[in-house]
């Protein structure tokens, strides 16, 4: 029995080498839960995350400031940088002898739906790893703005979803974006495969104010207004109390509009001076 258990443990440890990143910071509850989930599949789990919250960092990388790294434990590092910086440091420096086979970003304290892809540090980190040819997954827990997230739905369903995403065939340049509804686990209404939705313009707006010395400043206000909910989108899935799974791709080419532009710029015409 002991020999069999050791063999199973070794297989588990060798199957995956998982890197965990996020944008909520190295000490977030969502990252701790994600580490628990990842260790169900492998003992080789690395955590490389920002040393403070970097929500809204998108896919930014630091070009004009140095990246500082502190080791907090075995295979656990805090980085003064963006989520994408964390992926770069892990792949090219900290794990260079054996890069990760999987990168999982999250579990974000808040939704990443629709137009959020343009701003999200969670998906930005996953996009960076996808560019590097690594299987990439982003996980987010919907919550009410300003409140501590309840991670019960992610805790109940996260491992099962990750297991299937680790086992299925994968395409280069793909990120799978998962959002868990803000509900007790028993109230979750299944899983839906979705496309990105679109919110009303103005999700992020600057608000004017003055500090203690009467000097003006601006603070970006967040107001999630989904507008019209379109069936089949991630926004519709969350409204229907379901888990949303959306496959994203690095290639942002717009084929339909490219075809329309072809009528204006035929390939057999000389370049416009």
Secondary structure, DSSP 4 states (H G I P E B T S, - for coil): -HHHHHHHHHHHHHH--EEEE-SS-TT-HHHHHHHHHHTTT-S-EEEEEESS--TT-TT---SSSPPEEEEEETTEEEEES-HHHHHHHIIIIITTTS--SEEEEEEEES---GGGGGT-HHHHHHHHHHHTT-EEEEEEE---TTS----HHHHHHHHHHHHHHHHS---TTEEEEEEE-SS-GGG---EEEEB---PPS-SEEEEEEE-TTS-EEEEEEE-----SPPTTBHHHHHHTT-EEEEEEES----HHHHHHHHHHS-TTSPPP-
